[in-house]
Amino acid sequence: MTLDELYGELDSLTADAIKGFWTGRDKQLQKQLPEGKADQGHRGAATGGKHFDGMLLLLASFLKAAGVPESSIFSQRSLEIPGFYRPTKKWDLLVVHKGKLLVVLETKAIVGSFGNNCNNRAEEAIGNAADLWRAHQDEVYRSANPPWLGFVFIVEDAPGSKSPVNVKEPHFKVLKEFTRASYSERCRLLCRKLMAERQYTATAFISTKKDYSFSQPDPELNLEHFVRSMVGHVKAHI
């Protein structure tokens, strides 16, 4: 498919990817149960690593339509690149073309356990970006041109993620936007701030229910803007 055709089908492609997200989680849980390896809570589904396959295939299809050779796109293997604070980090999708690091992508999700998971995902996203940009500053990736760094965040739409949350302020007041913000709103704010502070080139935020329905509540964080940013970068550098 051409880029124009893919953009025209983006809503249905996203719906397929979200359905794959949920079915992939369910399959991973069912696989672990007979083997006696199920993790506590929802972690068994999250550690399987397959629930984002549909989203990664969607993004890879846009990269290929933009002219990136399939041999330069990595989403199943060879995903490690050096860091600065640690030897390597395994990302979810890379584009390495003619020895140049063009695209780096991280995908994260929260289903249940919203309090702990929201903080953990924030720490991971911030730390991963800091590590990559510091390594880029030292020309670890052998190029003065920065890679495009993207972050896709999927959060379950559930009462526990949408209800207002109190914060503890024993010494100082939190920023006003976090006052009574739900966990879902905290995650949306994280995505906006990561992009505003140039920690990530683009971020996407998707809210979804277990019936496969989904929404993109922030127009600036929708998947089309995300994809167009990624495509524009690779077309300028291949």
C-alpha positions in Angstrom: 0.0 0.0 0.0 1.1 3.6 -0.6 1.4 6.1 2.1 -1.8 7.8 1.1 -3.6 4.5 1.2 -2.2 3.7 4.6 -3.3 7.0 6.0 -6.7 6.4 4.6 -6.9 3.1 6.4 -5.2 4.2 9.6 -8.3 4.1 11.8 -9.1 0.5 10.8 -5.4 -0.5 11.1 -5.3 1.0 14.6 -8.5 -0.9 15.5 -6.8 -4.1 14.4 -3.7 -3.3 16.4 -5.7 -2.6 19.5 -7.6 -5.9 19.1 -4.3 -7.6 18.7 -3.1 -5.9 21.9 -5.9 -7.5 23.9 -5.9 -10.9 22.3 -2.1 -11.1 22.6 -2.3 -10.4 26.3 -5.0 -13.1 26.7 -3.0 -15.7 24.7 0.1 -15.0 26.7 -1.8 -15.5 30.0 -3.3 -18.7 28.7 0.1 -20.0 27.6 1.6 -19.4 31.0 -1.1 -21.0 33.1 -0.6 -24.6 31.9 3.1 -24.2 32.2 2.8 -23.0 35.8 4.6 -19.8 35.0 1.9 -17.2 35.4 3.1 -14.0 36.9 1.1 -12.2 39.6 -1.7 -10.0 38.5 -1.5 -8.7 35.0 2.3 -9.0 34.7 2.1 -12.4 32.9 0.4 -10.8 29.9 2.7 -7.8 30.0 5.9 -9.9 30.0 5.0 -12.0 27.0 6.1 -9.4 24.6 3.6 -10.2 21.9 0.7 -7.8 22.6 2.4 -4.9 20.7 3.1 -6.9 17.6 0.1 -5.5 15.7 1.1 -1.9 16.5 4.7 -2.6 15.5 3.6 -4.1 12.2 1.4 -1.0 11.6 4.3 1.3 12.1 6.6 -0.8 10.1 4.2 -0.7 7.2 4.4 3.1 7.1 8.2 3.0 7.3 8.3 0.6 4.3 5.8 2.8 2.3 8.1 5.8 3.1 11.0 4.0 1.4 12.8 2.3 4.2 14.1 -1.1 3.1 12.7 -4.0 5.1 16.3 -5.0 5.9 16.7 -1.7 7.8 13.7 -2.2 10.0 14.1 -4.2 13.2 11.1 -5.2 15.4 11.7 -8.8 16.3 15.5 -9.2 16.6 18.7 -7.1 16.9 16.9 -4.5 19.0 19.8 -3.7 21.3 21.7 -0.4 21.0 24.3 1.1 23.4 23.4 3.5 26.1 25.5 5.9 28.2 24.5 4.9 31.7 24.3 1.1 30.8 25.9 -1.1 28.2 22.7 -1.6 26.0 19.0 -1.1 25.9 16.6 -3.3 24.0 14.0 -1.2 22.3 10.8 -2.3 20.5 11.6 -1.0 17.0 14.6 0.4 15.3 15.5 1.7 11.9 19.2 1.4 11.2 19.9 2.4 7.6 23.3 2.5 6.0 24.9 2.5 9.4 22.8 5.4 10.7 20.3 5.1 13.6 17.1 6.8 12.2 14.2 5.6 14.4 14.0 4.4 17.9 10.6 3.3 19.3 9.3 2.3 22.8 5.9 0.9 23.4 4.3 0.7 26.9 0.9 -0.2 28.4 -0.9 -0.2 31.7 -3.7 -2.7 32.4 -4.7 -2.7 36.0 -2.5 -1.9 39.1 -2.7 1.7 37.9 -1.0 3.4 40.8 2.3 1.4 40.7 2.3 1.0 37.0 1.8 4.7 36.2 4.9 5.7 38.3 7.0 2.8 36.9 6.2 3.7 33.3 7.0 7.3 33.9 10.4 6.4 35.4 11.2 4.1 32.5 10.2 6.5 29.8 12.2 9.4 31.3 15.3 7.2 32.1 15.3 5.6 28.6 15.2 9.0 26.9 18.0 10.4 29.1 20.2 7.4 28.4 19.7 7.6 24.6 20.3 11.3 24.3 23.4 11.2 26.4 24.8 8.4 24.3 23.9 10.4 21.1 25.7 13.4 22.6 28.9 11.3 22.8 28.3 10.2 19.2 27.9 6.6 20.2 25.7 6.1 17.2 28.3 7.6 14.9 26.1 10.5 13.6 25.7 14.1 14.4 22.0 13.9 13.3 19.7 12.8 16.2 17.5 9.8 15.7 13.7 10.1 15.8 12.6 8.8 19.2 8.9 7.8 19.7 6.8 6.6 22.6 3.4 4.8 22.2 1.5 4.5 25.5 -1.7 2.4 25.8 -3.7 2.7 29.0 -6.8 0.7 29.9 -10.0 2.6 30.1 -11.4 1.4 33.4 -12.9 3.0 36.5 -9.6 2.6 38.3 -7.8 4.6 35.6 -10.4 7.3 35.2 -11.3 8.2 38.8 -9.7 11.2 40.4 -6.7 10.4 42.6 -5.5 12.3 45.7 -1.9 13.2 46.1 0.2 13.4 49.3 1.9 16.8 49.8 3.7 16.6 53.2 6.3 19.3 52.2 5.4 21.0 48.9 2.5 21.4 46.6 2.4 19.3 43.4 2.0 21.0 40.1 -1.7 22.1 39.7 -2.3 19.9 36.7 -1.8 16.8 38.8 -4.2 17.8 41.5 -7.1 15.2 41.5 -5.9 14.0 38.1 -6.8 10.4 37.3 -4.1 7.9 36.5 -5.1 8.0 32.8 -4.8 11.8 32.9 -1.4 11.5 34.6 -0.3 9.3 31.7 -1.6 11.7 29.1 0.2 14.5 30.8 3.4 12.5 30.9 3.2 12.0 27.1 2.6 15.7 26.5 5.5 16.7 28.8 7.9 14.2 27.3 7.3 15.7 23.9 7.2 19.4 25.0 10.5 18.9 26.8 12.0 17.2 23.7 12.7 14.0 25.5 10.8 12.2 22.7 10.3 13.5 19.2 6.7 12.3 19.2 4.4 10.5 21.6 1.0 8.7 21.1 -1.6 8.1 23.8 -4.4 5.6 23.4 -7.1 4.7 25.9 -8.8 1.3 25.4 -11.3 -1.0 26.9 -11.3 -4.8 27.1 -14.1 -4.9 24.4 -11.4 -3.6 22.0 -12.9 -0.1 21.7 -10.4 2.7 22.0 -10.1 6.5 21.9 -7.4 9.0 21.4 -8.5 11.8 23.8 -5.7 14.2 23.1 -5.6 15.4 19.4 -1.9 16.3 19.8 -1.1 12.8 20.8 -3.0 10.9 18.2 -1.4 8.2 16.2 -1.7 10.0 12.9 0.4 12.9 14.1 2.8 10.4 15.5 3.2 8.5 12.2 3.4 11.6 10.1 6.3 12.8 12.3 8.1 9.5 12.0 7.5 9.3 8.2 8.7 12.9 7.7 11.9 12.1 9.5 12.8 9.0 7.6 12.0 10.5 4.2 14.4 13.4 5.0 17.2 11.0 5.9 17.1 7.9 3.7 
